[in-house]
Amino acid sequence: MTLSPIQRIYVAIDTPDQARAVTLARNLAGHVGGVKLGKEFFVANGPAGVRAVADVGMPIFLDLKFHDIPNTVAGAIRSALPLAPAILNVHASGGAAMMRAAKDALDDTSHARPMLIAVTVLTSLGDDDLAELGIEKSAEDQVVHLAALTKACGLDGVVCSPREITSIRAVCGPDFKLIVPGIRPAWAASGDQKRITTPADAIKAGADYLVIGRPITGADDPVKAAEKIADELDGL
């Protein structure tokens, strides 16, 4: 399926304020492909908050990054399925047994199956940060290693930074889904993420979906910002 520029954009709504999240989602409906809700929102508002945003009618990327023993992660996945997320994720660093347990939980359900992806290396981390954690690989090598493990476990794709798109494509092939944060239009500030690129460059490199937060949600006019990004992707 060929994705339109709008379908490729998931807006990250990182706020504990449910009313603001619902308003942003409602205003951006038709201008972005979906909404990403993470820990800040979920801890403040729980499943009811997710349902309130989902009622706007856009796909939800439930970005909770499950990372625990396999049985606990499988249970968390099963508990999330009634919320009908379009995308769920786990941490690839939780290991193969954990990722397989997450996949098995999806395969053994009557609910609609979301895309199941794994987080590789957080886009706030660089080579020096990994070295502090005792990981000798570069950020790119570690991301590719975890992406290959994710594919071997039967998951649909990974979260990666723009810098690793080409390397992952070479190892995991064209059908492996790449969801890419660290996206900053040339006219936006980089914030606290280190491995970043523009929306157009990420799509040209092979990204499937772009996760974009503050350049849209922090704009004076979020709808115009989303439209500007979609226009940059048009024709790619």
N, C-alpha and C positions, 0 to 999 in steps of 0.2 A: 504494500500500500504506500503510495506517495503521499507524504505529509505536506500540508500547506504551511506557509510561514507562521500563520497563527497557531496551528496545531502543534508546532514545535516548541512553543513557549509555555513553560510553567512558571507562574509568578510565585515567588516565595513570600508568604505572608507571615512574617516573624513578629508576632505581637501577642500579648496575653489578653488583649481587648477583643472579645468576641464580636461586639457590635461593629468595631472598626473592620475586623476581618470580613464580616458579612457584607458590609458596605463596599469594601474594596472589591470583593468577589463579584458582587452584583454589578458594580460600575464597569468592571473589566470583562464581564461576560460578552463573548463575541469578539473580543480584542486579543485574548490570549487563549491557549488551548486547555489550560487547567490551572489548578491552585496547589501549591505545596504547603502543607501544614506540618510543622516540626514540634520539637519537644516543648518549646516555650509556650506555644498555643495549647498543646495537648495537656500539659501539666496544669495549666490554668483552667481549662474548660472541659477536658475529658471527651468521651465519646459524644455527648450531647452537643458539644461545640462543633465537632467534626460534622455531625448531621446538619447542624444549622447552616454551615457553609455549603455543604453538599446540596442542600435544598435549593441553592441558587441555580443548580443544574450543570455545573462544570465538573469534569473529572478531578479527582483528588489524588495527589501523591502524598501518602501518609508517611512522612519522613521521620520514623522513630528509631531507625538504625539499631534493630535488635542485636544484642551481643551478650550471650549467656550460655549456659550449658544447653545441649541439644533439646532436651525435653522441655525446658522452660521456653526456649525460642519457639518450638513447635506450638506450645500452648498459647503463646502471645500471638502468633500468626492466626491461629484458629479464632481467637477472641477478636481479632481485628476484622475478620472477613465479613461479619454482619454490617460493617460500616460501608461496604462496597467500594473500597479504594480501587483506583485504576492502577496504582503502583504502590508496592510495599518494598521495604529494604531491610537488609541485615548487614552486619559488618563481616566482610570476607575474612578478616583476621580472627574471627571466631572459629575458623577451621572447617575442614571438609565435612565432618560429622554433623556439625551444627547447620551448615548450609543444606545438606541433604535432608536433615530433619525438617527444615523450613519448607523445602520443596515438597516433601512427602505430605506435610500438613495441607498444602494447597491441593495436591492430587487427590486427597481423601476428603473432599467436601462437596456439598451440593450448592454452595454459593458460587457466584460468578468469580472466575479466576482472574486475579490481578496479575500484572507483570511483576515478577519477583527479581529484584536486582540486589547487588551487593556493593557496599561502599568499599573502595580500595584504600586510598590514603587521603585523608582530609585535605582539602585545598588550602587550608591554613598552614600546612606543614611543608617544609622544604628539606633539602638534604641534611642540613645541620640539625634540624629537629629530629629527624630519624636517627641520626648518629647518637643524639642524647638518649634515645630509647634503646640503644644497643643494636640497631638495625644497620648493617654495613652497606646494604644496597642503596643506590641513589633512589630518589623518590620515583623517578620514571621506571627503573628496573623493578622496584617493589610493586608498583601499580600493575605492570604487565604480568608479573608473577602471580599476583592475586587475581587478576582478570582471567588468566588461564585456568587457575584453580576453580574459579567461579563457574566457568563454562563447563569444566569437567564434572562439576556437581549438578549440572542440568538447569542452572538458573538462566534467566532470560538476558541478563546483561549486567552492567556495572555503572556506578557513578565514578567518573574520573575527571581530572582537570583537562583543559584544552590541550595541554602540552603532550599528553599521552595518547591522544586519539589515534594518530597514525600508527604508533607502535602496537596498540591493542588490535587495531584492524588487521595488521599483518599477522598477528598470532591467532586471533579469534574469529576472523572472517567477517563477511559483510552483513550477516543476519543477526549478529550479536548486538544487542541494543546498548547504546552509549548515551547516558544521561549526564549532562555536563553543566556543573555550576562554575563559578569563577568567571562568569561572563560579565564583561563591562564594556558597554559602548564607548567609543572614543571620547564622547562628551561627558562621561561619568567618572567619578572618583573610584579608585581601586579598593578602598576600604581595608579590611583586615585579611584579604585573601592574596596569596603570593603567586599562584600559578594561574594567571588570567589571560583572556584574549577577548577580541570583539565577537559579537554574534555572527557576523558574516564569515569571519575567519574560522570559527568553530564549525559551522555548517560545511564550509568548503573542505575542511579537514576530514569530515565524516561523522560529525555528531548527529544523533537522531533527535534528541530533545535538549533544550536549553533551560536551565533553572536561573531565573533572573529575579533578584529581589529589590534592593534599594534603588537601582536606576529607574525602576517603575514605581515602587511603593513610596519612595522618598521624593519623587518628583512633584513639582507644584501641580501638575496635571497628569496623574498616572495614566489616564486613557491616551493622551497625546504621546506620552513616552512609549507606551506599548505599541501604538500605531507606528511611531517612528522606527522602532526596532523591527517590526514586521515588514515595513517598507524596505529596510536595508536587506532583508532576507529574500524579498520578492525576486524571482527569476534565477535564484541560485540552484 
